[in-house]
Amino acid sequence: MNDLTPPPAALRPDDEDQAIWREAFKTGLPTLFGIGAWGLVVGIAMVKSGLTVAQALGMTLIVFGGSAQLASLPLIAANAPIWVVFATALVVNLRFVIFSALLAPHFAHLPWQKRFLLGYTAGDLTVALFLQRFPSEEPAHGKVSYLKGLLYPNWVSWQVGSIAGVLLGSTVPTEWGLGFAGSLAILCIMIPLTINRAALCGVLVAAATAVLAYELPYKLGLLAAVLLGMLTAMAVQEVNEKRTRKRLAAKGEPHV
């Protein structure tokens, strides 16, 4: 278990450094264009799913979670119960529990308001980039600035793209069929992430479940697909790791 007790403030390196903020910004810069494009597609999908402009703007500013937003939209359009919408978004965003556990030891010394703001603006790529730069939980100079340099531009890029998508989607005729943009965006994100056998098995099981459970009321088939896909990927990953450990043990090699 990690020891979250912060060291005395006098012994802690300075959290803020503008040069390190700029370093983080340059690191995350190549991803901002993709994030903005992803936000644009989600913004269009929101208004084409039946949300008003005000509702779509409120959703993107409050929720700030593209995958959860896209998973919730068909449920909202189908008038599914609110608990189904929340449960689906919760399942889709369970990975942020892991992100929080990984980041907590780095920033346990900060006031809860600052940790809340950092948590709200956290994203998949930004957390991964931060942990590449600071894999150790030990205090280090400029850690907070580096995380801010990744998170805040990422949030701005998303919101600019999403708001532009909302405004664009509200002016484009329905006959153009842009409501399908959300599904295309999900495919663009999903395919590059299907990088191993566990992910592929999870995708296949989720797809089969979504088709077979299509007739379930309140779009519950979508929730079932997400759950079974995740459990399948986790089970396959666990089996693969056990096989790897067993093979390395037979060769007398350590498992990293």
C-alpha distance (Angstrom), angle and dihedral (degrees) to the residues before:
residue distance angle dihedral
M1 . . .
N2 3.79 . .
D3 3.79 118.8 .
L4 3.82 104.7 -128.2
T5 3.81 94.7 -176.5
P6 3.83 104.9 123.5
P7 3.80 119.5 -133.3
P8 3.82 118.6 -114.6
A9 3.80 111.9 -69.3
A10 3.80 91.6 -121.5
L11 3.81 90.2 60.9
R12 3.80 96.2 45.3
P13 3.83 120.0 99.6
D14 3.78 116.5 -119.2
D15 3.81 110.8 -81.8
E16 3.80 94.9 -153.5
D17 3.80 128.6 67.5
Q18 3.80 124.2 152.6
A19 3.81 92.7 -152.6
I20 3.81 90.2 56.4
W21 3.83 90.1 46.7
R22 3.82 88.6 56.4
E23 3.80 90.2 46.6
A24 3.81 89.7 54.9
F25 3.79 91.7 46.5
K26 3.81 91.1 54.2
T27 3.80 90.0 47.5
G28 3.79 93.0 52.8
L29 3.81 97.0 36.9
P30 3.84 96.5 93.8
T31 3.81 90.0 56.5
L32 3.81 95.9 51.2
F33 3.79 95.2 78.0
G34 3.79 91.7 53.7
I35 3.79 91.2 46.4
G36 3.81 90.7 51.0
A37 3.81 91.3 49.3
W38 3.81 90.5 47.9
G39 3.81 89.6 50.7
L40 3.82 90.5 49.1
V41 3.80 91.3 55.1
V42 3.80 93.1 46.4
G43 3.81 90.3 48.5
I44 3.80 90.9 54.3
A45 3.79 91.3 45.4
M46 3.80 91.8 53.1
V47 3.79 96.3 57.2
K48 3.80 92.4 38.9
S49 3.81 88.8 55.0
G50 3.78 91.4 61.8
L51 3.81 104.2 -90.6
T52 3.77 117.6 134.7
V53 3.80 118.8 -119.9
A54 3.82 90.7 -104.0
Q55 3.81 92.3 49.0
A56 3.81 91.9 47.5
L57 3.81 92.4 49.0
G58 3.80 90.5 48.0
M59 3.79 91.4 49.5
T60 3.78 95.7 50.7
L61 3.82 93.0 46.3
I62 3.80 95.7 46.2
V63 3.79 104.6 32.3
F64 3.84 100.0 36.6
G65 3.82 93.9 -177.3
G66 3.80 118.0 114.4
S67 3.79 98.2 -167.4
A68 3.81 92.7 45.5
Q69 3.80 90.7 46.7
L70 3.80 93.1 51.0
A71 3.81 92.1 45.5
S72 3.81 90.3 51.1
L73 3.81 97.6 46.9
P74 3.82 99.0 74.8
L75 3.81 88.9 46.2
I76 3.79 91.8 51.8
A77 3.81 90.6 46.3
A78 3.82 89.5 51.5
N79 3.84 91.6 49.8
A80 3.80 91.2 -119.0
P81 3.82 117.2 177.0
I82 3.77 114.0 -83.4
W83 3.81 91.7 -117.8
V84 3.81 90.0 59.4
V85 3.82 90.7 51.6
F86 3.81 92.0 49.1
A87 3.80 93.5 43.5
T88 3.80 91.8 51.6
A89 3.81 92.8 48.0
L90 3.81 89.7 46.7
V91 3.79 93.1 52.6
V92 3.81 93.0 46.1
N93 3.80 90.2 50.7
L94 3.80 98.2 44.6
R95 3.80 88.6 108.8
F96 3.80 88.3 71.8
V97 3.80 88.6 67.1
I98 3.80 86.5 62.6
F99 3.81 91.2 45.2
S100 3.80 90.0 51.9
A101 3.79 91.7 49.9
L102 3.81 89.9 51.4
L103 3.81 94.7 47.9
A104 3.81 98.9 39.6
P105 3.83 96.9 80.4
H106 3.81 90.0 53.2
F107 3.81 96.1 53.6
A108 3.81 106.4 24.5
H109 3.82 89.4 116.9
L110 3.82 93.8 62.3
P111 3.84 123.3 94.7
W112 3.79 112.9 -95.5
Q113 3.82 91.9 -112.1
K114 3.81 91.2 61.2
R115 3.79 92.2 44.0
F116 3.82 89.2 49.6
L117 3.81 91.5 53.0
L118 3.80 92.6 46.9
G119 3.79 90.2 48.1
Y120 3.80 93.0 49.2
T121 3.81 92.6 52.9
A122 3.81 95.3 43.0
G123 3.79 118.5 121.0
D124 3.78 136.9 -179.2
L125 3.79 98.8 -103.4
T126 3.78 95.4 38.8
V127 3.80 93.3 53.6
A128 3.81 90.6 48.0
L129 3.82 92.0 49.9
F130 3.80 91.8 48.3
L131 3.81 92.9 51.2
Q132 3.79 90.4 49.5
R133 3.81 89.9 55.5
F134 3.83 95.5 40.2
P135 3.83 108.7 26.0
S136 3.82 91.6 156.0
E137 3.80 121.7 77.4
E138 3.80 90.7 -144.3
P139 3.84 115.3 116.6
A140 3.80 111.9 -91.9
H141 3.78 135.4 -179.5
G142 3.82 114.2 -91.0
K143 3.79 98.5 5.0
V144 3.78 94.8 138.9
S145 3.79 92.4 45.9
Y146 3.78 90.8 51.3
L147 3.80 92.4 51.9
K148 3.80 91.6 46.2
G149 3.80 90.1 49.3
L150 3.77 88.5 57.7
L151 3.81 100.9 37.6
Y152 3.78 105.2 42.5
P153 3.84 98.8 50.0
N154 3.80 87.5 44.7
W155 3.83 90.8 53.5
V156 3.80 92.5 46.6
S157 3.80 92.1 48.6
W158 3.79 91.1 50.2
Q159 3.81 94.5 47.7
V160 3.82 93.7 46.5
G161 3.80 90.8 50.6
S162 3.79 94.1 42.8
I163 3.81 95.5 47.3
A164 3.81 90.0 47.0
G165 3.80 88.1 51.1
V166 3.80 92.1 50.4
L167 3.79 92.3 50.6
L168 3.80 92.8 42.8
G169 3.79 93.3 46.3
S170 3.80 91.7 51.4
T171 3.81 90.7 58.1
V172 3.82 100.1 41.6
P173 3.82 115.0 91.3
T174 3.81 116.5 -109.6
E175 3.82 89.5 -125.1
W176 3.80 89.0 72.3
G177 3.79 88.4 73.1
L178 3.81 96.9 -134.2
G179 3.81 89.7 149.1
F180 3.79 85.5 86.5
A181 3.81 89.8 61.9
G182 3.79 91.4 90.1
S183 3.80 92.6 57.5
L184 3.81 90.9 48.5
A185 3.79 90.3 50.2
I186 3.80 91.4 52.1
L187 3.81 90.0 51.5
C188 3.81 91.3 50.3
I189 3.81 90.0 53.8
M190 3.80 97.2 39.5
I191 3.81 100.3 50.1
P192 3.84 97.5 58.2
L193 3.84 90.1 46.0
T194 3.81 92.9 54.6
I195 3.77 90.5 88.3
N196 3.81 103.7 139.8
R197 3.79 143.8 28.3
A198 3.81 94.2 -92.2
A199 3.81 93.2 53.8
L200 3.81 91.8 45.3
C201 3.81 92.1 51.0
G202 3.81 90.2 48.8
V203 3.80 91.6 51.0
L204 3.81 93.2 48.0
V205 3.81 93.6 48.4
A206 3.81 91.8 46.1
A207 3.81 91.4 49.5
A208 3.82 93.2 48.1
T209 3.81 91.6 46.9
A210 3.80 92.3 49.1
V211 3.82 90.3 53.6
L212 3.81 96.7 43.1
A213 3.82 93.6 44.4
Y214 3.78 95.0 44.1
E215 3.80 92.5 114.0
L216 3.81 94.6 56.6
P217 3.81 112.7 116.2
Y218 3.80 123.2 -104.5
K219 3.82 91.2 18.9
L220 3.81 89.1 -75.9
G221 3.78 87.3 151.7
L222 3.80 88.1 74.6
L223 3.80 92.0 54.2
A224 3.82 90.9 46.6
A225 3.82 90.5 49.4
V226 3.80 92.3 52.6
L227 3.81 93.0 47.9
L228 3.81 96.4 45.9
G229 3.81 92.0 43.5
M230 3.80 91.7 52.9
L231 3.80 93.8 45.6
T232 3.80 91.2 48.4
A233 3.79 93.4 50.4
M234 3.82 91.0 47.9
A235 3.81 92.2 48.6
V236 3.82 93.5 48.7
Q237 3.80 90.7 47.0
E238 3.80 90.9 51.4
V239 3.81 92.2 49.4
N240 3.81 91.1 48.6
E241 3.80 91.9 50.9
K242 3.80 92.2 49.0
R243 3.80 90.2 51.2
T244 3.80 90.6 48.6
R245 3.81 92.5 49.5
K246 3.81 90.7 47.8
R247 3.79 92.9 49.0
L248 3.80 92.8 48.0
A249 3.79 91.6 46.0
A250 3.81 89.8 53.6
K251 3.82 88.7 53.8
G252 3.80 92.4 44.7
E253 3.81 92.0 -118.0
P254 3.84 123.7 137.0
H255 3.80 119.4 -112.8
V256 3.81 112.6 -125.8
